[in-house]
Amino acid sequence: MKQKFIIKIIISAILLYFVVHKVNFKEIFWAIENANFNILLFALFLHIIGLFLSVLRWKILLTIQNVKAKIGFLYLSYWVATFFNLFLPSTVGGDTVRAYDSWKLGDNKEKAFAVIILDRFLGLLALLIFAVISIMFSDDIAKIVPGIHFWAFVISLGAGIIIWFIVSPPLEFFLNLSKNQKGLIGKIAGLINKIDIAFSRFTNKKKSLFLAFILSILLQLNVVLYYYAISLALNLKVEFIDYFLIVPLTIFITMLPISFNGIGLRENALFLFLAPFGVLLSQAIAFAWIEFGMLLIIGAVGGIIYMLRK
């Protein structure tokens, strides 16, 4: 575990050096210092609103599993999750916190795991829809990302399989596999079967699932607005509609578990996708550091809540 952590730190350092050594630090700090402070405050407010939308979606999924939870408790839990996201792999750290709280509320590990998986998937599905639709109408990013249409198709196909797995879980298949296979395969099949049973509760709650999906669309729309607000604060000449592709691609890249908290990946991804619109390297790095700074602020508050909670 320690070795992986060190490797990620090294990769982040290399990726960060790859972009930072090409630009003067004064230019980066000049861009940050001259950013519109009021718009940045608005962006931070959007981030907090996004947490609330996430909590509403989480509560709906818990209710489907007959788990009672108060909005206030879930909201504080989400803040604590943002704190753990700062130093644990990608969003996995925060999901672990929420899975733990879901388990304590419902006293069932499989239900808790199923809720968090579906919660995360709905968010990614909304981002994927934004990205696929944007790819259809924009050629700017497609020119610099080879085979992006193919990968959009592959990811869409994978998402379709997961939707099928959730809406119509193959209970008998994994049950028989767990009974007939011994060793690791049998254990994995048994675990999947338990999670599948938890997923089966969602099949007859299509209205609730649809509402959760609508909240996911609103949440990701809020994320796009959040990125666009930072862009406006930095006075970047990038249209709002273009962020419907830039944001999903950037988020998917920063979620790769190869760097520490997306550091290095975030800077490179933003410059890659903003450069076609005339954004300078210093501005892209300033964008990345402001966005990461927002995460640090939210995470710091989450850390205080974590220390105060029982």
C-alpha atoms as a printed R data frame, in Angstrom:
    type eleno elety resid chain resno       x       y       z
1   ATOM     1    CA   MET     A     1   0.000   0.000   0.000
2   ATOM     2    CA   LYS     A     2   2.786   2.398   0.948
3   ATOM     3    CA   GLN     A     3   4.677   1.495  -2.241
4   ATOM     4    CA   LYS     A     4   1.629   2.298  -4.416
5   ATOM     5    CA   PHE     A     5   1.225   5.620  -2.629
6   ATOM     6    CA   ILE     A     6   4.862   6.541  -3.322
7   ATOM     7    CA   ILE     A     7   4.489   5.503  -6.987
8   ATOM     8    CA   LYS     A     8   1.437   7.749  -7.360
9   ATOM     9    CA   ILE     A     9   3.303  10.660  -5.790
10  ATOM    10    CA   ILE     A    10   6.139  10.149  -8.268
11  ATOM    11    CA   ILE     A    11   3.740   9.938 -11.233
12  ATOM    12    CA   SER     A    12   1.963  13.118 -10.089
13  ATOM    13    CA   ALA     A    13   5.306  14.898  -9.763
14  ATOM    14    CA   ILE     A    14   6.378  13.818 -13.254
15  ATOM    15    CA   LEU     A    15   3.050  14.816 -14.833
16  ATOM    16    CA   LEU     A    16   3.082  18.142 -13.007
17  ATOM    17    CA   TYR     A    17   6.668  18.862 -14.073
18  ATOM    18    CA   PHE     A    18   5.732  18.015 -17.667
19  ATOM    19    CA   VAL     A    19   3.421  21.041 -17.859
20  ATOM    20    CA   VAL     A    20   4.852  23.408 -15.236
21  ATOM    21    CA   HIS     A    21   8.419  23.524 -16.578
22  ATOM    22    CA   LYS     A    22   7.113  24.972 -19.831
23  ATOM    23    CA   VAL     A    23   5.626  28.079 -18.250
24  ATOM    24    CA   ASN     A    24   6.690  30.942 -15.997
25  ATOM    25    CA   PHE     A    25   5.240  30.648 -12.474
26  ATOM    26    CA   LYS     A    26   4.589  34.387 -12.443
27  ATOM    27    CA   GLU     A    27   2.145  33.941 -15.312
28  ATOM    28    CA   ILE     A    28   0.234  31.275 -13.383
29  ATOM    29    CA   PHE     A    29   0.004  33.337 -10.208
30  ATOM    30    CA   TRP     A    30  -0.883  36.454 -12.219
31  ATOM    31    CA   ALA     A    31  -3.852  34.576 -13.723
32  ATOM    32    CA   ILE     A    32  -4.950  33.425 -10.252
33  ATOM    33    CA   GLU     A    33  -4.510  36.844  -8.634
34  ATOM    34    CA   ASN     A    34  -6.496  38.565 -11.394
35  ATOM    35    CA   ALA     A    35  -9.354  36.077 -11.338
36  ATOM    36    CA   ASN     A    36 -12.747  37.558 -10.465
37  ATOM    37    CA   PHE     A    37 -13.138  36.798  -6.738
38  ATOM    38    CA   ASN     A    38 -16.935  37.169  -6.722
39  ATOM    39    CA   ILE     A    39 -17.357  34.646  -9.522
40  ATOM    40    CA   LEU     A    40 -15.023  32.239  -7.701
41  ATOM    41    CA   LEU     A    41 -17.214  32.545  -4.605
42  ATOM    42    CA   PHE     A    42 -20.204  31.722  -6.802
43  ATOM    43    CA   ALA     A    43 -18.336  28.651  -8.119
44  ATOM    44    CA   LEU     A    44 -17.688  27.531  -4.536
45  ATOM    45    CA   PHE     A    45 -21.384  28.003  -3.791
46  ATOM    46    CA   LEU     A    46 -22.241  25.814  -6.802
47  ATOM    47    CA   HIS     A    47 -19.958  23.110  -5.396
48  ATOM    48    CA   ILE     A    48 -21.862  23.183  -2.101
49  ATOM    49    CA   ILE     A    49 -25.181  23.024  -3.981
50  ATOM    50    CA   GLY     A    50 -23.792  20.006  -5.847
51  ATOM    51    CA   LEU     A    51 -23.174  18.234  -2.538
52  ATOM    52    CA   PHE     A    52 -26.809  18.794  -1.579
53  ATOM    53    CA   LEU     A    53 -28.077  17.387  -4.891
54  ATOM    54    CA   SER     A    54 -25.829  14.348  -4.341
55  ATOM    55    CA   VAL     A    55 -27.348  13.861  -0.885
56  ATOM    56    CA   LEU     A    56 -30.895  13.954  -2.285
57  ATOM    57    CA   ARG     A    57 -29.976  11.261  -4.816
58  ATOM    58    CA   TRP     A    58 -28.313   9.159  -2.119
59  ATOM    59    CA   LYS     A    59 -31.397   9.409   0.108
60  ATOM    60    CA   ILE     A    60 -33.690   8.225  -2.714
61  ATOM    61    CA   LEU     A    61 -31.519   5.144  -3.300
62  ATOM    62    CA   LEU     A    62 -31.379   4.392   0.437
63  ATOM    63    CA   THR     A    63 -35.176   4.709   0.672
64  ATOM    64    CA   ILE     A    64 -35.560   2.126  -2.112
65  ATOM    65    CA   GLN     A    65 -33.517  -0.239   0.072
66  ATOM    66    CA   ASN     A    66 -35.830   0.532   3.027
67  ATOM    67    CA   VAL     A    67 -33.046   2.399   4.808
68  ATOM    68    CA   LYS     A    68 -34.218   5.438   6.760
69  ATOM    69    CA   ALA     A    69 -31.823   8.368   6.874
70  ATOM    70    CA   LYS     A    70 -32.067  12.042   7.734
71  ATOM    71    CA   ILE     A    71 -30.943  14.597   5.173
72  ATOM    72    CA   GLY     A    72 -28.763  16.340   7.761
73  ATOM    73    CA   PHE     A    73 -26.835  13.174   8.606
74  ATOM    74    CA   LEU     A    74 -26.276  12.325   4.940
75  ATOM    75    CA   TYR     A    75 -25.178  15.891   4.153
76  ATOM    76    CA   LEU     A    76 -22.560  15.853   6.908
77  ATOM    77    CA   SER     A    77 -21.453  12.399   5.763
78  ATOM    78    CA   TYR     A    78 -20.913  13.751   2.238
79  ATOM    79    CA   TRP     A    79 -18.751  16.575   3.611
80  ATOM    80    CA   VAL     A    80 -16.652  14.013   5.507
81  ATOM    81    CA   ALA     A    81 -16.392  11.984   2.280
82  ATOM    82    CA   THR     A    82 -14.879  15.012   0.508
83  ATOM    83    CA   PHE     A    83 -12.243  15.146   3.245
84  ATOM    84    CA   PHE     A    84 -11.222  11.524   2.656
85  ATOM    85    CA   ASN     A    85 -11.184  12.126  -1.109
86  ATOM    86    CA   LEU     A    86  -8.195  14.425  -0.570
87  ATOM    87    CA   PHE     A    87  -5.765  11.674   0.392
88  ATOM    88    CA   LEU     A    88  -7.391   8.390  -0.611
89  ATOM    89    CA   PRO     A    89  -7.542   7.077  -4.212
90  ATOM    90    CA   SER     A    90  -9.740   9.260  -6.441
91  ATOM    91    CA   THR     A    91 -13.371   9.252  -5.227
92  ATOM    92    CA   VAL     A    92 -13.008   5.770  -3.737
93  ATOM    93    CA   GLY     A    93 -12.086   7.153  -0.310
94  ATOM    94    CA   GLY     A    94 -15.266   9.209  -0.079
95  ATOM    95    CA   ASP     A    95 -17.365   6.325  -1.368
96  ATOM    96    CA   THR     A    96 -15.911   4.127   1.388
97  ATOM    97    CA   VAL     A    97 -17.068   6.623   4.027
98  ATOM    98    CA   ARG     A    98 -20.559   6.789   2.516
99  ATOM    99    CA   ALA     A    99 -20.725   3.005   2.164
100 ATOM   100    CA   TYR     A   100 -19.825   2.678   5.841
101 ATOM   101    CA   ASP     A   101 -22.521   5.169   6.870
102 ATOM   102    CA   SER     A   102 -25.062   3.439   4.590
103 ATOM   103    CA   TRP     A   103 -24.181   0.116   6.199
104 ATOM   104    CA   LYS     A   104 -24.553   1.483   9.746
105 ATOM   105    CA   LEU     A   105 -27.950   2.940   8.836
106 ATOM   106    CA   GLY     A   106 -29.233  -0.237   7.194
107 ATOM   107    CA   ASP     A   107 -27.077  -2.888   8.874
108 ATOM   108    CA   ASN     A   108 -26.491  -4.672   5.548
109 ATOM   109    CA   LYS     A   109 -23.174  -4.513   3.683
110 ATOM   110    CA   GLU     A   110 -24.541  -5.701   0.343
111 ATOM   111    CA   LYS     A   111 -27.301  -3.066   0.349
112 ATOM   112    CA   ALA     A   112 -24.810  -0.355   1.268
113 ATOM   113    CA   PHE     A   113 -22.433  -1.440  -1.490
114 ATOM   114    CA   ALA     A   114 -25.240  -1.601  -4.074
115 ATOM   115    CA   VAL     A   115 -26.465   1.895  -3.152
116 ATOM   116    CA   ILE     A   116 -23.021   3.457  -3.504
117 ATOM   117    CA   ILE     A   117 -22.295   1.627  -6.785
118 ATOM   118    CA   LEU     A   118 -25.606   2.787  -8.280
119 ATOM   119    CA   ASP     A   119 -25.157   6.306  -6.893
120 ATOM   120    CA   ARG     A   120 -21.719   6.587  -8.497
121 ATOM   121    CA   PHE     A   121 -22.897   4.982 -11.740
122 ATOM   122    CA   LEU     A   122 -25.828   7.397 -12.170
123 ATOM   123    CA   GLY     A   123 -23.437  10.315 -11.892
124 ATOM   124    CA   LEU     A   124 -21.032   8.859 -14.434
125 ATOM   125    CA   LEU     A   125 -23.927   7.962 -16.755
126 ATOM   126    CA   ALA     A   126 -25.103  11.581 -16.777
127 ATOM   127    CA   LEU     A   127 -21.563  12.734 -17.588
128 ATOM   128    CA   LEU     A   128 -21.333  10.135 -20.344
129 ATOM   129    CA   ILE     A   129 -24.584  11.363 -21.900
130 ATOM   130    CA   PHE     A   130 -23.259  14.935 -21.871
131 ATOM   131    CA   ALA     A   131 -20.004  13.786 -23.499
132 ATOM   132    CA   VAL     A   132 -21.617  11.633 -26.213
133 ATOM   133    CA   ILE     A   133 -24.086  14.350 -27.211
134 ATOM   134    CA   SER     A   134 -21.282  16.939 -27.280
135 ATOM   135    CA   ILE     A   135 -19.085  14.700 -29.457
136 ATOM   136    CA   MET     A   136 -21.899  14.556 -32.014
137 ATOM   137    CA   PHE     A   137 -21.962  18.348 -32.349
138 ATOM   138    CA   SER     A   138 -18.342  19.350 -31.758
139 ATOM   139    CA   ASP     A   139 -15.267  18.533 -33.822
140 ATOM   140    CA   ASP     A   140 -12.771  20.644 -31.855
141 ATOM   141    CA   ILE     A   141 -11.949  18.038 -29.208
142 ATOM   142    CA   ALA     A   142 -12.396  15.117 -31.609
143 ATOM   143    CA   LYS     A   143  -9.478  16.440 -33.661
144 ATOM   144    CA   ILE     A   144  -7.011  16.139 -30.780
145 ATOM   145    CA   VAL     A   145  -8.323  12.908 -29.208
146 ATOM   146    CA   PRO     A   146  -7.741  10.034 -31.672
147 ATOM   147    CA   GLY     A   147 -10.595   7.553 -31.894
148 ATOM   148    CA   ILE     A   148 -12.823   9.460 -29.475
149 ATOM   149    CA   HIS     A   149 -15.972   8.327 -31.322
150 ATOM   150    CA   PHE     A   150 -14.903   4.687 -30.973
151 ATOM   151    CA   TRP     A   151 -14.208   5.041 -27.253
152 ATOM   152    CA   ALA     A   152 -17.521   6.837 -26.778
153 ATOM   153    CA   PHE     A   153 -19.215   3.819 -28.374
154 ATOM   154    CA   VAL     A   154 -17.289   1.323 -26.203
155 ATOM   155    CA   ILE     A   155 -18.036   3.229 -22.979
156 ATOM   156    CA   SER     A   156 -21.702   3.576 -23.983
157 ATOM   157    CA   LEU     A   157 -21.869  -0.165 -24.593
158 ATOM   158    CA   GLY     A   158 -20.341  -0.825 -21.174
159 ATOM   159    CA   ALA     A   159 -22.830   1.552 -19.568
160 ATOM   160    CA   GLY     A   160 -25.667  -0.279 -21.327
161 ATOM   161    CA   ILE     A   161 -24.482  -3.609 -19.879
162 ATOM   162    CA   ILE     A   162 -24.354  -2.135 -16.362
163 ATOM   163    CA   ILE     A   163 -27.875  -0.704 -16.808
164 ATOM   164    CA   TRP     A   164 -29.077  -4.163 -17.814
165 ATOM   165    CA   PHE     A   165 -27.302  -5.644 -14.784
166 ATOM   166    CA   ILE     A   166 -29.133  -3.197 -12.489
167 ATOM   167    CA   VAL     A   167 -32.582  -3.219 -14.117
168 ATOM   168    CA   SER     A   168 -32.660  -6.981 -14.796
169 ATOM   169    CA   PRO     A   169 -30.068  -8.600 -12.495
170 ATOM   170    CA   PRO     A   170 -29.060 -12.179 -13.544
171 ATOM   171    CA   LEU     A   171 -29.665 -13.721 -10.116
172 ATOM   172    CA   GLU     A   172 -29.835 -17.375 -11.167
173 ATOM   173    CA   PHE     A   173 -26.609 -17.234 -13.183
174 ATOM   174    CA   PHE     A   174 -24.416 -16.044 -10.321
175 ATOM   175    CA   LEU     A   175 -26.257 -18.215  -7.789
176 ATOM   176    CA   ASN     A   176 -25.550 -21.351  -9.839
177 ATOM   177    CA   LEU     A   177 -21.982 -20.249 -10.475
178 ATOM   178    CA   SER     A   178 -21.351 -19.766  -6.744
179 ATOM   179    CA   LYS     A   179 -22.743 -23.240  -6.022
180 ATOM   180    CA   ASN     A   180 -20.981 -25.105  -8.832
181 ATOM   181    CA   GLN     A   181 -17.589 -23.393  -8.707
182 ATOM   182    CA   LYS     A   182 -15.143 -23.733  -5.861
183 ATOM   183    CA   GLY     A   183 -12.300 -21.479  -4.814
184 ATOM   184    CA   LEU     A   184 -11.914 -17.836  -5.790
185 ATOM   185    CA   ILE     A   185 -14.400 -17.932  -8.691
186 ATOM   186    CA   GLY     A   186 -17.107 -19.348  -6.448
187 ATOM   187    CA   LYS     A   187 -16.466 -16.745  -3.756
188 ATOM   188    CA   ILE     A   188 -16.542 -13.875  -6.262
189 ATOM   189    CA   ALA     A   189 -19.748 -15.233  -7.820
190 ATOM   190    CA   GLY     A   190 -21.285 -15.529  -4.341
191 ATOM   191    CA   LEU     A   191 -20.399 -11.925  -3.543
192 ATOM   192    CA   ILE     A   192 -21.800 -10.694  -6.870
193 ATOM   193    CA   ASN     A   193 -24.961 -12.710  -6.221
194 ATOM   194    CA   LYS     A   194 -25.453 -10.979  -2.846
195 ATOM   195    CA   ILE     A   195 -24.966  -7.569  -4.456
196 ATOM   196    CA   ASP     A   196 -27.274  -8.654  -7.277
197 ATOM   197    CA   ILE     A   197 -29.994  -9.464  -4.755
198 ATOM   198    CA   ALA     A   198 -29.588  -5.978  -3.340
199 ATOM   199    CA   PHE     A   199 -29.831  -4.560  -6.872
200 ATOM   200    CA   SER     A   200 -33.045  -6.535  -7.464
201 ATOM   201    CA   ARG     A   201 -34.808  -4.164  -5.062
202 ATOM   202    CA   PHE     A   202 -34.299  -1.381  -7.607
203 ATOM   203    CA   THR     A   203 -36.065  -3.207 -10.465
204 ATOM   204    CA   ASN     A   204 -39.590  -2.409  -9.238
205 ATOM   205    CA   LYS     A   205 -38.774   1.164  -8.264
206 ATOM   206    CA   LYS     A   206 -38.454   2.674 -11.717
207 ATOM   207    CA   LYS     A   207 -40.058   5.998 -10.730
208 ATOM   208    CA   SER     A   208 -37.603   6.452  -7.877
209 ATOM   209    CA   LEU     A   209 -34.710   5.454 -10.141
210 ATOM   210    CA   PHE     A   210 -35.877   7.933 -12.759
211 ATOM   211    CA   LEU     A   211 -36.017  10.694 -10.130
212 ATOM   212    CA   ALA     A   212 -32.499   9.748  -8.986
213 ATOM   213    CA   PHE     A   213 -31.344   9.920 -12.609
214 ATOM   214    CA   ILE     A   214 -32.935  13.372 -13.066
215 ATOM   215    CA   LEU     A   215 -31.038  14.518  -9.982
216 ATOM   216    CA   SER     A   216 -27.863  13.119 -11.582
217 ATOM   217    CA   ILE     A   217 -28.508  15.201 -14.707
218 ATOM   218    CA   LEU     A   218 -29.060  18.307 -12.565
219 ATOM   219    CA   LEU     A   219 -25.953  17.507 -10.522
220 ATOM   220    CA   GLN     A   220 -23.709  17.153 -13.565
221 ATOM   221    CA   LEU     A   221 -25.251  20.270 -15.107
222 ATOM   222    CA   ASN     A   222 -24.238  21.991 -11.884
223 ATOM   223    CA   VAL     A   223 -20.692  20.622 -12.311
224 ATOM   224    CA   VAL     A   224 -20.553  22.066 -15.835
225 ATOM   225    CA   LEU     A   225 -21.738  25.426 -14.470
226 ATOM   226    CA   TYR     A   226 -19.074  25.178 -11.756
227 ATOM   227    CA   TYR     A   227 -16.293  24.712 -14.322
228 ATOM   228    CA   TYR     A   228 -17.741  27.430 -16.525
229 ATOM   229    CA   ALA     A   229 -17.841  29.845 -13.571
230 ATOM   230    CA   ILE     A   230 -14.121  29.276 -12.948
231 ATOM   231    CA   SER     A   231 -13.562  29.830 -16.665
232 ATOM   232    CA   LEU     A   232 -15.432  33.160 -16.492
233 ATOM   233    CA   ALA     A   233 -13.451  34.185 -13.413
234 ATOM   234    CA   LEU     A   234 -10.253  33.638 -15.403
235 ATOM   235    CA   ASN     A   235 -11.774  35.453 -18.420
236 ATOM   236    CA   LEU     A   236 -11.284  32.459 -20.727
237 ATOM   237    CA   LYS     A   237 -12.909  32.677 -24.151
238 ATOM   238    CA   VAL     A   238 -14.554  29.250 -24.072
239 ATOM   239    CA   GLU     A   239 -18.280  28.869 -24.728
240 ATOM   240    CA   PHE     A   240 -20.550  27.303 -22.103
241 ATOM   241    CA   ILE     A   241 -21.650  24.529 -24.486
242 ATOM   242    CA   ASP     A   242 -18.053  23.364 -24.950
243 ATOM   243    CA   TYR     A   243 -17.780  22.467 -21.265
244 ATOM   244    CA   PHE     A   244 -20.374  19.736 -21.754
245 ATOM   245    CA   LEU     A   245 -17.531  17.778 -23.377
246 ATOM   246    CA   ILE     A   246 -14.516  19.254 -21.601
247 ATOM   247    CA   VAL     A   247 -15.872  18.502 -18.110
248 ATOM   248    CA   PRO     A   248 -16.706  14.790 -18.601
249 ATOM   249    CA   LEU     A   249 -13.378  14.120 -20.334
250 ATOM   250    CA   THR     A   250 -11.430  15.927 -17.605
251 ATOM   251    CA   ILE     A   251 -13.276  14.128 -14.810
252 ATOM   252    CA   PHE     A   252 -12.836  10.704 -16.432
253 ATOM   253    CA   ILE     A   253  -9.095  11.330 -16.769
254 ATOM   254    CA   THR     A   254  -8.606  12.622 -13.209
255 ATOM   255    CA   MET     A   255 -10.418   9.541 -11.901
256 ATOM   256    CA   LEU     A   256  -7.668   7.278 -13.274
257 ATOM   257    CA   PRO     A   257  -5.978   5.686 -10.221
258 ATOM   258    CA   ILE     A   258  -2.436   6.427 -11.371
259 ATOM   259    CA   SER     A   259  -1.734   9.731  -9.617
260 ATOM   260    CA   PHE     A   260  -2.241  11.261  -6.199
261 ATOM   261    CA   ASN     A   261  -5.659  12.941  -6.110
262 ATOM   262    CA   GLY     A   262  -5.544  13.674  -9.837
263 ATOM   263    CA   ILE     A   263  -2.588  16.046  -9.397
264 ATOM   264    CA   GLY     A   264  -0.702  16.241 -12.672
265 ATOM   265    CA   LEU     A   265  -3.550  14.593 -14.571
266 ATOM   266    CA   ARG     A   266  -5.848  17.548 -13.906
267 ATOM   267    CA   GLU     A   267  -3.370  20.128 -15.256
268 ATOM   268    CA   ASN     A   268  -2.520  18.107 -18.371
269 ATOM   269    CA   ALA     A   269  -6.153  17.258 -19.128
270 ATOM   270    CA   LEU     A   270  -7.380  20.837 -18.826
271 ATOM   271    CA   PHE     A   271  -4.612  22.169 -21.046
272 ATOM   272    CA   LEU     A   272  -5.217  19.397 -23.598
273 ATOM   273    CA   PHE     A   273  -8.914  20.207 -23.874
274 ATOM   274    CA   LEU     A   274  -8.736  23.993 -23.455
275 ATOM   275    CA   ALA     A   275  -5.783  24.637 -25.780
276 ATOM   276    CA   PRO     A   276  -7.901  24.290 -28.976
277 ATOM   277    CA   PHE     A   277  -9.920  27.274 -27.741
278 ATOM   278    CA   GLY     A   278  -6.839  29.482 -27.424
279 ATOM   279    CA   VAL     A   279  -6.320  29.036 -23.681
280 ATOM   280    CA   LEU     A   280  -2.688  29.497 -22.616
281 ATOM   281    CA   LEU     A   281  -0.816  26.873 -20.608
282 ATOM   282    CA   SER     A   282  -0.507  29.264 -17.645
283 ATOM   283    CA   GLN     A   283  -4.266  29.841 -17.699
284 ATOM   284    CA   ALA     A   284  -5.013  26.099 -17.857
285 ATOM   285    CA   ILE     A   285  -2.723  25.451 -14.873
286 ATOM   286    CA   ALA     A   286  -4.330  28.349 -12.973
287 ATOM   287    CA   PHE     A   287  -7.723  26.792 -13.765
288 ATOM   288    CA   ALA     A   288  -6.561  23.413 -12.413
289 ATOM   289    CA   TRP     A   289  -5.082  24.900  -9.232
290 ATOM   290    CA   ILE     A   290  -8.163  26.998  -8.494
291 ATOM   291    CA   GLU     A   291 -10.387  23.958  -8.989
292 ATOM   292    CA   PHE     A   292  -8.147  21.883  -6.716
293 ATOM   293    CA   GLY     A   293  -8.124  24.734  -4.199
294 ATOM   294    CA   MET     A   294 -11.925  24.559  -4.073
295 ATOM   295    CA   LEU     A   295 -11.651  20.838  -3.298
296 ATOM   296    CA   LEU     A   296  -9.178  21.608  -0.504
297 ATOM   297    CA   ILE     A   297 -11.563  24.149   1.052
298 ATOM   298    CA   ILE     A   298 -14.519  21.747   0.938
299 ATOM   299    CA   GLY     A   299 -12.309  18.915   2.189
300 ATOM   300    CA   ALA     A   300 -10.969  21.013   5.078
301 ATOM   301    CA   VAL     A   301 -14.527  21.730   6.260
302 ATOM   302    CA   GLY     A   302 -15.268  18.010   5.915
303 ATOM   303    CA   GLY     A   303 -12.220  17.249   8.056
304 ATOM   304    CA   ILE     A   304 -13.506  19.545  10.824
305 ATOM   305    CA   ILE     A   305 -16.919  17.819  10.665
306 ATOM   306    CA   TYR     A   306 -15.181  14.430  10.841
307 ATOM   307    CA   MET     A   307 -13.274  15.441  13.993
308 ATOM   308    CA   LEU     A   308 -16.475  16.691  15.649
309 ATOM   309    CA   ARG     A   309 -18.727  13.787  14.734
310 ATOM   310    CA   LYS     A   310 -19.102  10.767  17.026
